[in-house]
Amino acid sequence: MKCLVCKNDELQASFTTYFSDIGGCYVIIENVPCRKCKQCGEEFFTASVMKKIDEILAKLKKVSSKIFIVSYKEAA
């Protein structure tokens, strides 16, 4: 896979922090697996990781709070 931003073909396995705003509630998911471009630092998620993030966000929408910080490994 090539980087969609700089077209470099060196993506390495890494972890990142994912931020989201769901209806005025801020969610921070730590330790999310990703592929990171060695040249420009752009991060990419696989379809399975995005599906799991969507599931995590759907669960959190049901709970009333303003800020959530969760670990991907524990929530996935």
Number of C-alpha atoms within 10 A of each C-alpha: 9 11 20 12 12 12 12 14 13 13 19 13 11 14 16 17 15 16 13 14 12 14 8 10 15 14 21 16 20 17 16 19 20 20 20 20 23 14 14 12 14 15 20 19 16 10 9 9 16 15 12 15 20 12 13 17 17 12 11 16 13 8 10 9 12 12 13 16 13 16 13 21 11 8 12 12
